[in-house]
Amino acid sequence: MAGLALLSLPRGVRADAPAGKAMRIGYVELADDPRYADRGALSGIAFTDLGRPYLGSQVALADAQAIGRVVKVEFSMEKAAGKSVADLAQQVSRWLSAEDIHFVLADLPAATLKDLARRLASQPVMLLNVSAPDDSLRAEDCAANVLHTYPSQAMLADALLQYLASKEWTQILVLQGPAPEDAAQVAALERSAKKFRARIV
């Protein structure tokens, strides 16, 4: 889309015109997020983690900067890693007062995101969930200052079951791991299976 926008510029308008205003965005993550810990190998099969989404945010930032040169808005991003929710809340508050940052991408587990949203509820800051799929964040733990760019477990399960149903694969074998998040994923699959008339065996 950035390329299309640049190609459609009227004559005489420079794509490298100086920015008229700044749009700063924050990015926070846990320094020791257990979701990104090395899981090793199971039965000789090594798992390759997709890694943190920060690099993806940099791609999006580059796209925004291309558009920004046209509309005269300078986009930039500040990143911070904290060891606790308190650290992250303090950092976001500093960004708000010192750099006028009101939008913060949050690469955080659901419980941490929930706590951070609670701590920042009285401040004019919007958190964007970029990595937590927990259904609770859109249900009992829904917060007015959190937007979601990452699909929920229910969305992911519905997408998978819809595909399986389209192939008429309605008898589904599910292997469940020992972690709490494994149980949550299976529960989401069970709900989706009922919706698409499939059966988990």
C-alpha positions in Angstrom: 0.0 0.0 0.0 2.9 2.4 0.7 4.2 1.9 -2.8 0.7 2.6 -4.3 0.4 5.7 -2.2 3.7 7.1 -3.4 3.0 6.3 -7.0 -0.2 8.3 -6.9 1.4 11.5 -5.7 0.4 14.6 -7.7 3.1 16.4 -9.7 5.2 18.8 -7.6 4.7 16.9 -4.3 7.9 15.5 -2.9 7.7 12.2 -1.0 10.7 13.3 1.1 9.1 16.5 2.3 9.9 17.3 6.0 7.5 16.0 8.6 5.0 18.5 10.0 4.3 16.7 13.2 5.5 13.6 15.1 3.6 10.4 16.0 5.5 8.4 18.6 4.5 4.9 19.5 5.7 2.8 22.5 6.6 -0.9 22.6 6.9 -2.9 25.9 7.8 -6.5 26.7 8.9 -8.6 29.6 12.6 -9.1 29.9 12.2 -12.7 30.9 8.9 -13.6 29.2 8.4 -17.4 29.9 6.5 -17.7 26.6 9.8 -17.3 24.7 11.9 -19.6 26.8 13.8 -22.4 25.0 11.5 -25.5 25.0 14.2 -27.9 23.8 13.1 -30.9 21.9 10.4 -33.6 22.4 11.1 -37.1 21.1 14.0 -35.8 19.1 11.9 -33.0 17.4 13.2 -29.5 18.0 10.7 -26.8 18.2 11.4 -23.5 16.4 9.8 -20.6 18.2 8.4 -17.7 16.1 10.1 -15.3 18.5 9.1 -11.9 19.7 6.9 -9.8 17.4 9.2 -6.7 17.7 10.7 -7.3 14.2 7.2 -7.3 12.8 6.5 -4.0 14.4 9.6 -2.6 12.7 8.3 -3.7 9.3 5.0 -1.9 10.1 6.8 1.2 11.3 8.8 1.3 8.0 5.5 1.2 6.1 4.0 3.9 8.3 7.1 6.1 7.7 6.7 5.8 4.0 3.1 7.0 4.2 4.3 9.6 6.8 6.6 11.3 4.3 3.5 11.9 2.1 1.1 13.2 4.8 3.9 15.0 6.7 3.8 12.9 9.9 7.0 11.5 11.4 6.5 8.1 12.9 8.9 6.7 15.4 8.9 4.0 18.1 10.4 3.7 21.6 11.0 0.2 23.0 11.4 -0.9 26.7 11.8 -4.2 28.4 10.9 -4.5 32.1 11.4 -7.2 34.7 8.0 -6.5 36.3 4.6 -4.9 35.6 5.6 -2.0 37.9 8.7 -1.3 35.7 6.6 -1.2 32.6 3.9 1.0 34.1 6.5 3.5 35.2 8.1 3.5 31.7 4.8 4.1 30.0 4.0 6.9 32.4 7.3 8.5 31.6 6.7 8.2 27.9 3.3 9.9 28.3 4.7 12.9 30.2 8.0 13.3 28.4 7.4 12.2 24.8 3.6 12.4 24.5 3.2 8.7 23.7 -0.4 7.6 23.9 -0.3 4.3 22.0 1.8 1.4 23.2 2.3 -2.0 21.6 2.3 -4.7 24.4 4.0 -8.0 23.9 2.9 -9.4 27.3 1.3 -12.5 28.7 -2.4 -12.1 29.5 -2.0 -11.7 33.3 0.7 -9.1 32.8 -1.3 -7.2 30.2 -4.3 -7.2 32.5 -2.3 -5.9 35.4 -0.6 -3.2 33.3 -4.0 -2.1 31.9 -5.3 -1.8 35.4 -2.4 0.3 36.5 -2.7 2.7 33.6 -6.5 2.9 33.6 -6.6 6.5 34.7 -4.0 7.7 32.1 -4.7 8.6 28.4 -2.9 5.6 27.0 -4.1 2.8 24.7 -2.4 -0.6 24.9 -2.4 -2.7 21.8 -2.2 -6.5 22.5 0.2 -8.0 20.0 0.8 -11.5 21.4 -1.7 -12.7 24.0 -4.4 -15.0 22.6 -6.3 -15.6 25.9 -10.1 -15.5 25.5 -10.4 -14.0 28.9 -9.0 -10.7 27.6 -12.1 -10.3 25.5 -14.5 -11.5 28.2 -14.3 -11.2 31.9 -10.9 -9.4 31.8 -11.9 -7.0 29.0 -10.4 -3.6 29.5 -11.4 -0.3 28.0 -7.8 0.7 27.4 -6.7 -2.4 25.5 -7.2 -3.1 21.8 -6.3 -6.4 20.2 -4.3 -7.0 17.1 -3.7 -10.6 17.9 -6.4 -13.3 17.4 -7.9 -15.0 20.4 -7.8 -18.7 21.1 -11.5 -18.8 20.0 -10.7 -17.2 16.7 -7.7 -19.5 16.0 -9.7 -22.6 16.9 -12.7 -21.5 14.7 -10.3 -20.9 11.8 -8.8 -24.4 12.2 -12.1 -26.2 12.6 -13.6 -24.3 9.7 -10.8 -25.6 7.5 -11.1 -29.1 8.8 -14.8 -29.1 8.2 -14.3 -27.9 4.7 -12.2 -31.0 4.1 -14.8 -33.1 5.8 -12.3 -34.1 8.5 -14.7 -34.2 11.3 -13.0 -36.8 13.6 -10.2 -34.9 15.3 -7.5 -36.3 17.5 -6.1 -33.8 20.0 -3.0 -34.3 22.0 -2.9 -32.1 25.1 0.2 -31.0 26.9 0.6 -30.4 30.7 0.6 -26.6 30.7 -2.4 -24.5 31.6 -2.4 -22.8 28.2 -2.6 -26.3 26.6 -5.9 -26.9 28.5 -7.2 -23.5 27.4 -6.4 -24.3 23.7 -8.2 -27.7 24.0 -11.2 -26.0 25.6 -11.3 -23.6 22.6 -11.1 -26.5 20.2 -13.9 -28.3 21.9 -16.2 -25.2 21.6 -15.3 -24.8 18.0 -15.9 -28.5 17.3 -19.5 -28.2 18.5 -19.9 -25.1 16.3 -18.7 -26.9 13.2 -20.3 -30.3 14.0 -16.9 -32.0 14.4 -16.0 -34.5 17.1 -12.8 -34.7 19.2 -11.9 -38.3 19.7 
